[in-house]
């Protein structure tokens, strides 16, 4: 099965992008591994993270709706947690 490599944060010169990876490492969301894959395309990482922050951290979507999304995704991927 093919795998996409993770970008090493120390190789990223843009402080904004490095900050996104560091924030993911510290808080665990979005998943640091996923962010390291997105870093292959800096604009994807930038736009994804800005959207994630607006929706999840700044509360554009109410908490109940976010919880329903989490349940839906966990069911979709057969997560038993």
mmCIF file of the N, C-alpha and C atoms, coordinates in Angstrom:
data_MODEL
# 
_entry.id   MODEL 
# 
loop_
_atom_site.group_PDB 
_atom_site.id 
_atom_site.type_symbol 
_atom_site.label_atom_id 
_atom_site.label_alt_id 
_atom_site.label_comp_id 
_atom_site.label_asym_id 
_atom_site.label_entity_id 
_atom_site.label_seq_id 
_atom_site.pdbx_PDB_ins_code 
_atom_site.Cartn_x 
_atom_site.Cartn_y 
_atom_site.Cartn_z 
_atom_site.occupancy 
_atom_site.B_iso_or_equiv 
_atom_site.pdbx_formal_charge 
_atom_site.auth_seq_id 
_atom_site.auth_comp_id 
_atom_site.auth_asym_id 
_atom_site.auth_atom_id 
_atom_site.pdbx_PDB_model_num 
ATOM 1   N N  . UNK A 1 1  ? 0.840   -1.176 0.000  1.00 0.00 ? 1  UNK A N  1 
ATOM 2   C CA . UNK A 1 1  ? 0.000   0.000  0.000  1.00 0.00 ? 1  UNK A CA 1 
ATOM 3   C C  . UNK A 1 1  ? 0.891   1.248  0.000  1.00 0.00 ? 1  UNK A C  1 
ATOM 4   N N  . UNK A 1 2  ? 0.691   2.160  -0.956 1.00 0.00 ? 2  UNK A N  1 
ATOM 5   C CA . UNK A 1 2  ? 1.512   3.373  -1.005 1.00 0.00 ? 2  UNK A CA 1 
ATOM 6   C C  . UNK A 1 2  ? 1.284   4.264  0.210  1.00 0.00 ? 2  UNK A C  1 
ATOM 7   N N  . UNK A 1 3  ? 2.318   4.944  0.597  1.00 0.00 ? 3  UNK A N  1 
ATOM 8   C CA . UNK A 1 3  ? 2.220   5.885  1.705  1.00 0.00 ? 3  UNK A CA 1 
ATOM 9   C C  . UNK A 1 3  ? 2.783   7.227  1.268  1.00 0.00 ? 3  UNK A C  1 
ATOM 10  N N  . UNK A 1 4  ? 2.173   8.280  1.753  1.00 0.00 ? 4  UNK A N  1 
ATOM 11  C CA . UNK A 1 4  ? 2.678   9.622  1.501  1.00 0.00 ? 4  UNK A CA 1 
ATOM 12  C C  . UNK A 1 4  ? 3.579   9.989  2.670  1.00 0.00 ? 4  UNK A C  1 
ATOM 13  N N  . UNK A 1 5  ? 4.742   10.485 2.361  1.00 0.00 ? 5  UNK A N  1 
ATOM 14  C CA . UNK A 1 5  ? 5.694   10.819 3.422  1.00 0.00 ? 5  UNK A CA 1 
ATOM 15  C C  . UNK A 1 5  ? 5.228   12.042 4.212  1.00 0.00 ? 5  UNK A C  1 
ATOM 16  N N  . UNK A 1 6  ? 5.743   12.142 5.421  1.00 0.00 ? 6  UNK A N  1 
ATOM 17  C CA . UNK A 1 6  ? 5.483   13.301 6.265  1.00 0.00 ? 6  UNK A CA 1 
ATOM 18  C C  . UNK A 1 6  ? 6.580   14.334 6.017  1.00 0.00 ? 6  UNK A C  1 
ATOM 19  N N  . UNK A 1 7  ? 6.194   15.581 5.981  1.00 0.00 ? 7  UNK A N  1 
ATOM 20  C CA . UNK A 1 7  ? 7.170   16.655 5.844  1.00 0.00 ? 7  UNK A CA 1 
ATOM 21  C C  . UNK A 1 7  ? 7.766   16.929 7.223  1.00 0.00 ? 7  UNK A C  1 
ATOM 22  N N  . UNK A 1 8  ? 9.076   16.987 7.288  1.00 0.00 ? 8  UNK A N  1 
ATOM 23  C CA . UNK A 1 8  ? 9.773   17.310 8.534  1.00 0.00 ? 8  UNK A CA 1 
ATOM 24  C C  . UNK A 1 8  ? 9.579   18.800 8.813  1.00 0.00 ? 8  UNK A C  1 
ATOM 25  N N  . UNK A 1 9  ? 8.975   19.155 9.945  1.00 0.00 ? 9  UNK A N  1 
ATOM 26  C CA . UNK A 1 9  ? 8.718   20.570 10.244 1.00 0.00 ? 9  UNK A CA 1 
ATOM 27  C C  . UNK A 1 9  ? 9.968   21.454 10.196 1.00 0.00 ? 9  UNK A C  1 
ATOM 28  N N  . UNK A 1 10 ? 11.119  20.869 10.506 1.00 0.00 ? 10 UNK A N  1 
ATOM 29  C CA . UNK A 1 10 ? 12.347  21.677 10.508 1.00 0.00 ? 10 UNK A CA 1 
ATOM 30  C C  . UNK A 1 10 ? 12.755  22.116 9.102  1.00 0.00 ? 10 UNK A C  1 
ATOM 31  N N  . UNK A 1 11 ? 12.156  21.520 8.077  1.00 0.00 ? 11 UNK A N  1 
ATOM 32  C CA . UNK A 1 11 ? 12.489  21.897 6.701  1.00 0.00 ? 11 UNK A CA 1 
ATOM 33  C C  . UNK A 1 11 ? 11.593  23.012 6.169  1.00 0.00 ? 11 UNK A C  1 
ATOM 34  N N  . UNK A 1 12 ? 10.599  23.412 6.939  1.00 0.00 ? 12 UNK A N  1 
ATOM 35  C CA . UNK A 1 12 ? 9.663   24.448 6.504  1.00 0.00 ? 12 UNK A CA 1 
ATOM 36  C C  . UNK A 1 12 ? 10.168  25.809 6.970  1.00 0.00 ? 12 UNK A C  1 
ATOM 37  N N  . UNK A 1 13 ? 10.321  26.716 6.030  1.00 0.00 ? 13 UNK A N  1 
ATOM 38  C CA . UNK A 1 13 ? 10.845  28.043 6.360  1.00 0.00 ? 13 UNK A CA 1 
ATOM 39  C C  . UNK A 1 13 ? 9.758   29.035 6.740  1.00 0.00 ? 13 UNK A C  1 
ATOM 40  N N  . UNK A 1 14 ? 8.563   28.847 6.231  1.00 0.00 ? 14 UNK A N  1 
ATOM 41  C CA . UNK A 1 14 ? 7.458   29.777 6.499  1.00 0.00 ? 14 UNK A CA 1 
ATOM 42  C C  . UNK A 1 14 ? 7.018   29.630 7.957  1.00 0.00 ? 14 UNK A C  1 
ATOM 43  N N  . UNK A 1 15 ? 7.159   30.685 8.773  1.00 0.00 ? 15 UNK A N  1 
ATOM 44  C CA . UNK A 1 15 ? 6.816   30.579 10.193 1.00 0.00 ? 15 UNK A CA 1 
ATOM 45  C C  . UNK A 1 15 ? 5.335   30.285 10.443 1.00 0.00 ? 15 UNK A C  1 
ATOM 46  N N  . UNK A 1 16 ? 4.457   30.760 9.560  1.00 0.00 ? 16 UNK A N  1 
ATOM 47  C CA . UNK A 1 16 ? 3.030   30.476 9.719  1.00 0.00 ? 16 UNK A CA 1 
ATOM 48  C C  . UNK A 1 16 ? 2.771   28.975 9.589  1.00 0.00 ? 16 UNK A C  1 
ATOM 49  N N  . UNK A 1 17 ? 3.354   28.359 8.564  1.00 0.00 ? 17 UNK A N  1 
ATOM 50  C CA . UNK A 1 17 ? 3.149   26.925 8.342  1.00 0.00 ? 17 UNK A CA 1 
ATOM 51  C C  . UNK A 1 17 ? 3.798   26.093 9.445  1.00 0.00 ? 17 UNK A C  1 
ATOM 52  N N  . UNK A 1 18 ? 4.992   26.482 9.863  1.00 0.00 ? 18 UNK A N  1 
ATOM 53  C CA . UNK A 1 18 ? 5.640   25.767 10.971 1.00 0.00 ? 18 UNK A CA 1 
ATOM 54  C C  . UNK A 1 18 ? 4.800   25.865 12.235 1.00 0.00 ? 18 UNK A C  1 
ATOM 55  N N  . UNK A 1 19 ? 4.167   27.020 12.432 1.00 0.00 ? 19 UNK A N  1 
ATOM 56  C CA . UNK A 1 19 ? 3.296   27.198 13.587 1.00 0.00 ? 19 UNK A CA 1 
ATOM 57  C C  . UNK A 1 19 ? 2.095   26.270 13.546 1.00 0.00 ? 19 UNK A C  1 
ATOM 58  N N  . UNK A 1 20 ? 1.541   26.058 12.348 1.00 0.00 ? 20 UNK A N  1 
ATOM 59  C CA . UNK A 1 20 ? 0.409   25.138 12.217 1.00 0.00 ? 20 UNK A CA 1 
ATOM 60  C C  . UNK A 1 20 ? 0.810   23.722 12.614 1.00 0.00 ? 20 UNK A C  1 
ATOM 61  N N  . UNK A 1 21 ? 1.993   23.298 12.180 1.00 0.00 ? 21 UNK A N  1 
ATOM 62  C CA . UNK A 1 21 ? 2.459   21.949 12.532 1.00 0.00 ? 21 UNK A CA 1 
ATOM 63  C C  . UNK A 1 21 ? 2.755   21.840 14.030 1.00 0.00 ? 21 UNK A C  1 
ATOM 64  N N  . UNK A 1 22 ? 3.333   22.877 14.588 1.00 0.00 ? 22 UNK A N  1 
ATOM 65  C CA . UNK A 1 22 ? 3.632   22.875 16.025 1.00 0.00 ? 22 UNK A CA 1 
ATOM 66  C C  . UNK A 1 22 ? 2.347   22.863 16.845 1.00 0.00 ? 22 UNK A C  1 
ATOM 67  N N  . UNK A 1 23 ? 1.363   23.627 16.430 1.00 0.00 ? 23 UNK A N  1 
ATOM 68  C CA . UNK A 1 23 ? 0.084   23.653 17.129 1.00 0.00 ? 23 UNK A CA 1 
ATOM 69  C C  . UNK A 1 23 ? -0.579  22.269 17.102 1.00 0.00 ? 23 UNK A C  1 
ATOM 70  N N  . UNK A 1 24 ? -0.519  21.612 15.957 1.00 0.00 ? 24 UNK A N  1 
ATOM 71  C CA . UNK A 1 24 ? -1.081  20.262 15.849 1.00 0.00 ? 24 UNK A CA 1 
ATOM 72  C C  . UNK A 1 24 ? -0.326  19.296 16.756 1.00 0.00 ? 24 UNK A C  1 
ATOM 73  N N  . UNK A 1 25 ? 0.996   19.436 16.814 1.00 0.00 ? 25 UNK A N  1 
ATOM 74  C CA . UNK A 1 25 ? 1.795   18.561 17.683 1.00 0.00 ? 25 UNK A CA 1 
ATOM 75  C C  . UNK A 1 25 ? 1.428   18.772 19.148 1.00 0.00 ? 25 UNK A C  1 
ATOM 76  N N  . UNK A 1 26 ? 1.258   20.020 19.546 1.00 0.00 ? 26 UNK A N  1 
ATOM 77  C CA . UNK A 1 26 ? 0.957   20.323 20.942 1.00 0.00 ? 26 UNK A CA 1 
ATOM 78  C C  . UNK A 1 26 ? -0.451  19.894 21.361 1.00 0.00 ? 26 UNK A C  1 
ATOM 79  N N  . UNK A 1 27 ? -1.413  20.081 20.467 1.00 0.00 ? 27 UNK A N  1 
ATOM 80  C CA . UNK A 1 27 ? -2.817  19.852 20.830 1.00 0.00 ? 27 UNK A CA 1 
ATOM 81  C C  . UNK A 1 27 ? -3.408  18.560 20.274 1.00 0.00 ? 27 UNK A C  1 
ATOM 82  N N  . UNK A 1 28 ? -2.743  17.953 19.309 1.00 0.00 ? 28 UNK A N  1 
ATOM 83  C CA . UNK A 1 28 ? -3.230  16.693 18.740 1.00 0.00 ? 28 UNK A CA 1 
ATOM 84  C C  . UNK A 1 28 ? -4.353  16.858 17.722 1.00 0.00 ? 28 UNK A C  1 
ATOM 85  N N  . UNK A 1 29 ? -4.755  18.092 17.472 1.00 0.00 ? 29 UNK A N  1 
ATOM 86  C CA . UNK A 1 29 ? -5.774  18.350 16.462 1.00 0.00 ? 29 UNK A CA 1 
ATOM 87  C C  . UNK A 1 29 ? -5.421  19.601 15.683 1.00 0.00 ? 29 UNK A C  1 
ATOM 88  N N  . UNK A 1 30 ? -5.640  19.606 14.384 1.00 0.00 ? 30 UNK A N  1 
ATOM 89  C CA . UNK A 1 30 ? -5.861  18.406 13.595 1.00 0.00 ? 30 UNK A CA 1 
ATOM 90  C C  . UNK A 1 30 ? -4.688  17.452 13.747 1.00 0.00 ? 30 UNK A C  1 
ATOM 91  N N  . UNK A 1 31 ? -4.882  16.213 13.377 1.00 0.00 ? 31 UNK A N  1 
ATOM 92  C CA . UNK A 1 31 ? -3.852  15.194 13.595 1.00 0.00 ? 31 UNK A CA 1 
ATOM 93  C C  . UNK A 1 31 ? -2.505  15.651 13.027 1.00 0.00 ? 31 UNK A C  1 
ATOM 94  N N  . UNK A 1 32 ? -1.458  15.614 13.834 1.00 0.00 ? 32 UNK A N  1 
ATOM 95  C CA . UNK A 1 32 ? -0.142  16.063 13.362 1.00 0.00 ? 32 UNK A CA 1 
ATOM 96  C C  . UNK A 1 32 ? 0.327   15.323 12.108 1.00 0.00 ? 32 UNK A C  1 
ATOM 97  N N  . UNK A 1 33 ? 0.015   14.035 12.019 1.00 0.00 ? 33 UNK A N  1 
ATOM 98  C CA . UNK A 1 33 ? 0.429   13.254 10.857 1.00 0.00 ? 33 UNK A CA 1 
ATOM 99  C C  . UNK A 1 33 ? -0.260  13.769 9.592  1.00 0.00 ? 33 UNK A C  1 
ATOM 100 N N  . UNK A 1 34 ? -1.541  14.074 9.714  1.00 0.00 ? 34 UNK A N  1 
ATOM 101 C CA . UNK A 1 34 ? -2.282  14.590 8.564  1.00 0.00 ? 34 UNK A CA 1 
ATOM 102 C C  . UNK A 1 34 ? -1.755  15.956 8.146  1.00 0.00 ? 34 UNK A C  1 
ATOM 103 N N  . UNK A 1 35 ? -1.437  16.773 9.126  1.00 0.00 ? 35 UNK A N  1 
ATOM 104 C CA . UNK A 1 35 ? -0.887  18.086 8.822  1.00 0.00 ? 35 UNK A CA 1 
ATOM 105 C C  . UNK A 1 35 ? 0.474   17.960 8.125  1.00 0.00 ? 35 UNK A C  1 
ATOM 106 N N  . UNK A 1 36 ? 1.275   17.000 8.559  1.00 0.00 ? 36 UNK A N  1 
ATOM 107 C CA . UNK A 1 36 ? 2.593   16.799 7.950  1.00 0.00 ? 36 UNK A CA 1 
ATOM 108 C C  . UNK A 1 36 ? 2.468   16.319 6.507  1.00 0.00 ? 36 UNK A C  1 
ATOM 109 N N  . UNK A 1 37 ? 1.400   15.628 6.179  1.00 0.00 ? 37 UNK A N  1 
ATOM 110 C CA . UNK A 1 37 ? 1.144   15.241 4.786  1.00 0.00 ? 37 UNK A CA 1 
ATOM 111 C C  . UNK A 1 37 ? 0.677   16.464 3.996  1.00 0.00 ? 37 UNK A C  1 
ATOM 112 N N  . UNK A 1 38 ? -0.231  17.234 4.569  1.00 0.00 ? 38 UNK A N  1 
ATOM 113 C CA . UNK A 1 38 ? -0.728  18.439 3.888  1.00 0.00 ? 38 UNK A CA 1 
ATOM 114 C C  . UNK A 1 38 ? 0.402   19.423 3.587  1.00 0.00 ? 38 UNK A C  1 
ATOM 115 N N  . UNK A 1 39 ? 1.450   19.388 4.398  1.00 0.00 ? 39 UNK A N  1 
ATOM 116 C CA . UNK A 1 39 ? 2.562   20.333 4.239  1.00 0.00 ? 39 UNK A CA 1 
ATOM 117 C C  . UNK A 1 39 ? 3.301   20.149 2.918  1.00 0.00 ? 39 UNK A C  1 
ATOM 118 N N  . UNK A 1 40 ? 3.076   19.046 2.219  1.00 0.00 ? 40 UNK A N  1 
ATOM 119 C CA . UNK A 1 40 ? 3.659   18.892 0.885  1.00 0.00 ? 40 UNK A CA 1 
ATOM 120 C C  . UNK A 1 40 ? 3.137   19.973 -0.060 1.00 0.00 ? 40 UNK A C  1 
ATOM 121 N N  . UNK A 1 41 ? 1.924   20.435 0.211  1.00 0.00 ? 41 UNK A N  1 
ATOM 122 C CA . UNK A 1 41 ? 1.312   21.510 -0.577 1.00 0.00 ? 41 UNK A CA 1 
ATOM 123 C C  . UNK A 1 41 ? 1.001   22.663 0.381  1.00 0.00 ? 41 UNK A C  1 
ATOM 124 N N  . UNK A 1 42 ? 1.907   23.612 0.519  1.00 0.00 ? 42 UNK A N  1 
ATOM 125 C CA . UNK A 1 42 ? 1.747   24.670 1.522  1.00 0.00 ? 42 UNK A CA 1 
ATOM 126 C C  . UNK A 1 42 ? 0.393   25.377 1.506  1.00 0.00 ? 42 UNK A C  1 
ATOM 127 N N  . UNK A 1 43 ? -0.162  25.629 0.332  1.00 0.00 ? 43 UNK A N  1 
ATOM 128 C CA . UNK A 1 43 ? -1.457  26.321 0.291  1.00 0.00 ? 43 UNK A CA 1 
ATOM 129 C C  . UNK A 1 43 ? -2.586  25.436 0.799  1.00 0.00 ? 43 UNK A C  1 
ATOM 130 N N  . UNK A 1 44 ? -2.468  24.137 0.605  1.00 0.00 ? 44 UNK A N  1 
ATOM 131 C CA . UNK A 1 44 ? -3.466  23.213 1.156  1.00 0.00 ? 44 UNK A CA 1 
ATOM 132 C C  . UNK A 1 44 ? -3.392  23.248 2.675  1.00 0.00 ? 44 UNK A C  1 
ATOM 133 N N  . UNK A 1 45 ? -2.182  23.165 3.219  1.00 0.00 ? 45 UNK A N  1 
ATOM 134 C CA . UNK A 1 45 ? -2.007  23.238 4.670  1.00 0.00 ? 45 UNK A CA 1 
ATOM 135 C C  . UNK A 1 45 ? -2.553  24.553 5.213  1.00 0.00 ? 45 UNK A C  1 
ATOM 136 N N  . UNK A 1 46 ? -2.230  25.632 4.558  1.00 0.00 ? 46 UNK A N  1 
ATOM 137 C CA . UNK A 1 46 ? -2.661  26.963 5.018  1.00 0.00 ? 46 UNK A CA 1 
ATOM 138 C C  . UNK A 1 46 ? -4.194  27.062 5.037  1.00 0.00 ? 46 UNK A C  1 
ATOM 139 N N  . UNK A 1 47 ? -4.836  26.726 3.933  1.00 0.00 ? 47 UNK A N  1 
ATOM 140 C CA . UNK A 1 47 ? -6.290  26.883 3.835  1.00 0.00 ? 47 UNK A CA 1 
ATOM 141 C C  . UNK A 1 47 ? -7.039  25.871 4.701  1.00 0.00 ? 47 UNK A C  1 
ATOM 142 N N  . UNK A 1 48 ? -6.551  24.642 4.745  1.00 0.00 ? 48 UNK A N  1 
ATOM 143 C CA . UNK A 1 48 ? -7.188  23.646 5.616  1.00 0.00 ? 48 UNK A CA 1 
ATOM 144 C C  . UNK A 1 48 ? -7.135  24.114 7.060  1.00 0.00 ? 48 UNK A C  1 
ATOM 145 N N  . UNK A 1 49 ? -5.967  24.553 7.511  1.00 0.00 ? 49 UNK A N  1 
ATOM 146 C CA . UNK A 1 49 ? -5.805  24.934 8.917  1.00 0.00 ? 49 UNK A CA 1 
ATOM 147 C C  . UNK A 1 49 ? -6.637  26.153 9.263  1.00 0.00 ? 49 UNK A C  1 
ATOM 148 N N  . UNK A 1 50 ? -6.676  27.113 8.380  1.00 0.00 ? 50 UNK A N  1 
ATOM 149 C CA . UNK A 1 50 ? -7.503  28.305 8.647  1.00 0.00 ? 50 UNK A CA 1 
ATOM 150 C C  . UNK A 1 50 ? -8.975  27.917 8.767  1.00 0.00 ? 50 UNK A C  1 
ATOM 151 N N  . UNK A 1 51 ? -9.430  27.028 7.896  1.00 0.00 ? 51 UNK A N  1 
ATOM 152 C CA . UNK A 1 51 ? -10.822 26.565 7.963  1.00 0.00 ? 51 UNK A CA 1 
ATOM 153 C C  . UNK A 1 51 ? -11.054 25.781 9.246  1.00 0.00 ? 51 UNK A C  1 
ATOM 154 N N  . UNK A 1 52 ? -10.154 24.866 9.575  1.00 0.00 ? 52 UNK A N  1 
ATOM 155 C CA . UNK A 1 52 ? -10.253 24.071 10.801 1.00 0.00 ? 52 UNK A CA 1 
ATOM 156 C C  . UNK A 1 52 ? -10.353 24.990 12.022 1.00 0.00 ? 52 UNK A C  1 
ATOM 157 N N  . UNK A 1 53 ? -9.478  25.980 12.080 1.00 0.00 ? 53 UNK A N  1 
ATOM 158 C CA . UNK A 1 53 ? -9.478  26.898 13.221 1.00 0.00 ? 53 UNK A CA 1 
ATOM 159 C C  . UNK A 1 53 ? -10.785 27.666 13.314 1.00 0.00 ? 53 UNK A C  1 
ATOM 160 N N  . UNK A 1 54 ? -11.285 28.115 12.175 1.00 0.00 ? 54 UNK A N  1 
ATOM 161 C CA . UNK A 1 54 ? -12.544 28.878 12.182 1.00 0.00 ? 54 UNK A CA 1 
ATOM 162 C C  . UNK A 1 54 ? -13.708 28.017 12.640 1.00 0.00 ? 54 UNK A C  1 
ATOM 163 N N  . UNK A 1 55 ? -13.757 26.790 12.176 1.00 0.00 ? 55 UNK A N  1 
ATOM 164 C CA . UNK A 1 55 ? -14.892 25.924 12.499 1.00 0.00 ? 55 UNK A CA 1 
ATOM 165 C C  . UNK A 1 55 ? -14.777 25.334 13.899 1.00 0.00 ? 55 UNK A C  1 
ATOM 166 N N  . UNK A 1 56 ? -13.611 24.779 14.220 1.00 0.00 ? 56 UNK A N  1 
ATOM 167 C CA . UNK A 1 56 ? -13.491 24.045 15.473 1.00 0.00 ? 56 UNK A CA 1 
ATOM 168 C C  . UNK A 1 56 ? -12.986 24.879 16.641 1.00 0.00 ? 56 UNK A C  1 
ATOM 169 N N  . UNK A 1 57 ? -12.034 25.750 16.414 1.00 0.00 ? 57 UNK A N  1 
ATOM 170 C CA . UNK A 1 57 ? -11.477 26.510 17.538 1.00 0.00 ? 57 UNK A CA 1 
ATOM 171 C C  . UNK A 1 57 ? -12.249 27.783 17.832 1.00 0.00 ? 57 UNK A C  1 
ATOM 172 N N  . UNK A 1 58 ? -12.748 28.445 16.791 1.00 0.00 ? 58 UNK A N  1 
ATOM 173 C CA . UNK A 1 58 ? -13.440 29.711 17.002 1.00 0.00 ? 58 UNK A CA 1 
ATOM 174 C C  . UNK A 1 58 ? -14.946 29.537 17.116 1.00 0.00 ? 58 UNK A C  1 
ATOM 175 N N  . UNK A 1 59 ? -15.420 28.311 16.949 1.00 0.00 ? 59 UNK A N  1 
ATOM 176 C CA . UNK A 1 59 ? -16.803 28.009 17.260 1.00 0.00 ? 59 UNK A CA 1 
ATOM 177 C C  . UNK A 1 59 ? -17.858 28.464 16.283 1.00 0.00 ? 59 UNK A C  1 
ATOM 178 N N  . UNK A 1 60 ? -17.533 28.539 15.003 1.00 0.00 ? 60 UNK A N  1 
ATOM 179 C CA . UNK A 1 60 ? -18.558 28.896 14.022 1.00 0.00 ? 60 UNK A CA 1 
ATOM 180 C C  . UNK A 1 60 ? -19.684 27.860 14.044 1.00 0.00 ? 60 UNK A C  1 
ATOM 181 N N  . UNK A 1 61 ? -19.297 26.598 14.228 1.00 0.00 ? 61 UNK A N  1 
ATOM 182 C CA . UNK A 1 61 ? -20.278 25.527 14.310 1.00 0.00 ? 61 UNK A CA 1 
ATOM 183 C C  . UNK A 1 61 ? -20.519 25.214 15.785 1.00 0.00 ? 61 UNK A C  1 
ATOM 184 N N  . UNK A 1 62 ? -21.782 25.092 16.184 1.00 0.00 ? 62 UNK A N  1 
ATOM 185 C CA . UNK A 1 62 ? -22.063 24.837 17.598 1.00 0.00 ? 62 UNK A CA 1 
ATOM 186 C C  . UNK A 1 62 ? -21.584 23.438 18.006 1.00 0.00 ? 62 UNK A C  1 
ATOM 187 N N  . UNK A 1 63 ? -21.299 23.296 19.276 1.00 0.00 ? 63 UNK A N  1 
ATOM 188 C CA . UNK A 1 63 ? -20.696 22.082 19.815 1.00 0.00 ? 63 UNK A CA 1 
ATOM 189 C C  . UNK A 1 63 ? -21.525 20.831 19.497 1.00 0.00 ? 63 UNK A C  1 
ATOM 190 N N  . UNK A 1 64 ? -22.832 20.899 19.609 1.00 0.00 ? 64 UNK A N  1 
ATOM 191 C CA . UNK A 1 64 ? -23.691 19.732 19.328 1.00 0.00 ? 64 UNK A CA 1 
ATOM 192 C C  . UNK A 1 64 ? -23.485 19.209 17.909 1.00 0.00 ? 64 UNK A C  1 
ATOM 193 N N  . UNK A 1 65 ? -23.378 20.119 16.965 1.00 0.00 ? 65 UNK A N  1 
ATOM 194 C CA . UNK A 1 65 ? -23.196 19.717 15.572 1.00 0.00 ? 65 UNK A CA 1 
ATOM 195 C C  . UNK A 1 65 ? -21.832 19.070 15.363 1.00 0.00 ? 65 UNK A C  1 
ATOM 196 N N  . UNK A 1 66 ? -20.807 19.623 16.006 1.00 0.00 ? 66 UNK A N  1 
ATOM 197 C CA . UNK A 1 66 ? -19.476 19.035 15.900 1.00 0.00 ? 66 UNK A CA 1 
ATOM 198 C C  . UNK A 1 66 ? -19.457 17.620 16.480 1.00 0.00 ? 66 UNK A C  1 
ATOM 199 N N  . UNK A 1 67 ? -20.145 17.412 17.578 1.00 0.00 ? 67 UNK A N  1 
ATOM 200 C CA . UNK A 1 67 ? -20.208 16.078 18.168 1.00 0.00 ? 67 UNK A CA 1 
ATOM 201 C C  . UNK A 1 67 ? -20.906 15.094 17.235 1.00 0.00 ? 67 UNK A C  1 
ATOM 202 N N  . UNK A 1 68 ? -21.968 15.534 16.588 1.00 0.00 ? 68 UNK A N  1 
ATOM 203 C CA . UNK A 1 68 ? -22.646 14.663 15.616 1.00 0.00 ? 68 UNK A CA 1 
ATOM 204 C C  . UNK A 1 68 ? -21.711 14.311 14.461 1.00 0.00 ? 68 UNK A C  1 
ATOM 205 N N  . UNK A 1 69 ? -20.923 15.258 14.021 1.00 0.00 ? 69 UNK A N  1 
ATOM 206 C CA . UNK A 1 69 ? -19.946 14.989 12.960 1.00 0.00 ? 69 UNK A CA 1 
ATOM 207 C C  . UNK A 1 69 ? -18.927 13.952 13.415 1.00 0.00 ? 69 UNK A C  1 
ATOM 208 N N  . UNK A 1 70 ? -18.474 14.071 14.644 1.00 0.00 ? 70 UNK A N  1 
ATOM 209 C CA . UNK A 1 70 ? -17.500 13.106 15.168 1.00 0.00 ? 70 UNK A CA 1 
ATOM 210 C C  . UNK A 1 70 ? -18.096 11.705 15.225 1.00 0.00 ? 70 UNK A C  1 
ATOM 211 N N  . UNK A 1 71 ? -19.335 11.603 15.653 1.00 0.00 ? 71 UNK A N  1 
ATOM 212 C CA . UNK A 1 71 ? -19.997 10.295 15.704 1.00 0.00 ? 71 UNK A CA 1 
ATOM 213 C C  . UNK A 1 71 ? -20.134 9.739  14.289 1.00 0.00 ? 71 UNK A C  1 
ATOM 214 N N  . UNK A 1 72 ? -20.551 10.565 13.357 1.00 0.00 ? 72 UNK A N  1 
ATOM 215 C CA . UNK A 1 72 ? -20.713 10.120 11.975 1.00 0.00 ? 72 UNK A CA 1 
ATOM 216 C C  . UNK A 1 72 ? -19.397 9.590  11.413 1.00 0.00 ? 72 UNK A C  1 
ATOM 217 N N  . UNK A 1 73 ? -18.313 10.349 11.596 1.00 0.00 ? 73 UNK A N  1 
ATOM 218 C CA . UNK A 1 73 ? -17.016 9.922  11.066 1.00 0.00 ? 73 UNK A CA 1 
ATOM 219 C C  . UNK A 1 73 ? -16.557 8.641  11.747 1.00 0.00 ? 73 UNK A C  1 
ATOM 220 N N  . UNK A 1 74 ? -16.748 8.533  13.050 1.00 0.00 ? 74 UNK A N  1 
ATOM 221 C CA . UNK A 1 74 ? -16.321 7.314  13.747 1.00 0.00 ? 74 UNK A CA 1 
ATOM 222 C C  . UNK A 1 74 ? -17.079 6.097  13.246 1.00 0.00 ? 74 UNK A C  1 
ATOM 223 N N  . UNK A 1 75 ? -18.353 6.256  12.959 1.00 0.00 ? 75 UNK A N  1 
ATOM 224 C CA . UNK A 1 75 ? -19.146 5.164  12.396 1.00 0.00 ? 75 UNK A CA 1 
ATOM 225 C C  . UNK A 1 75 ? -18.684 4.835  10.974 1.00 0.00 ? 75 UNK A C  1 
ATOM 226 N N  . UNK A 1 76 ? -18.388 5.859  10.213 1.00 0.00 ? 76 UNK A N  1 
ATOM 227 C CA . UNK A 1 76 ? -17.962 5.677  8.842  1.00 0.00 ? 76 UNK A CA 1 
ATOM 228 C C  . UNK A 1 76 ? -16.673 4.854  8.733  1.00 0.00 ? 76 UNK A C  1 
ATOM 229 N N  . UNK A 1 77 ? -15.757 5.060  9.675  1.00 0.00 ? 77 UNK A N  1 
ATOM 230 C CA . UNK A 1 77 ? -14.474 4.343  9.636  1.00 0.00 ? 77 UNK A CA 1 
ATOM 231 C C  . UNK A 1 77 ? -14.452 3.155  10.593 1.00 0.00 ? 77 UNK A C  1 
ATOM 232 N N  . UNK A 1 78 ? -15.613 2.766  11.095 1.00 0.00 ? 78 UNK A N  1 
ATOM 233 C CA . UNK A 1 78 ? -15.736 1.624  11.997 1.00 0.00 ? 78 UNK A CA 1 
ATOM 234 C C  . UNK A 1 78 ? -14.869 1.729  13.239 1.00 0.00 ? 78 UNK A C  1 
ATOM 235 N N  . UNK A 1 79 ? -14.825 2.911  13.818 1.00 0.00 ? 79 UNK A N  1 
ATOM 236 C CA . UNK A 1 79 ? -14.046 3.134  15.038 1.00 0.00 ? 79 UNK A CA 1 
ATOM 237 C C  . UNK A 1 79 ? -14.834 2.579  16.230 1.00 0.00 ? 79 UNK A C  1 
ATOM 238 N N  . UNK A 1 80 ? -14.206 1.721  16.990 1.00 0.00 ? 80 UNK A N  1 
ATOM 239 C CA . UNK A 1 80 ? -14.869 1.142  18.153 1.00 0.00 ? 80 UNK A CA 1 
ATOM 240 C C  . UNK A 1 80 ? -14.637 1.948  19.419 1.00 0.00 ? 80 UNK A C  1 
ATOM 241 N N  . UNK A 1 81 ? -13.839 3.007  19.318 1.00 0.00 ? 81 UNK A N  1 
ATOM 242 C CA . UNK A 1 81 ? -13.549 3.827  20.485 1.00 0.00 ? 81 UNK A CA 1 
ATOM 243 C C  . UNK A 1 81 ? -14.786 4.565  20.909 1.00 0.00 ? 81 UNK A C  1 
# 
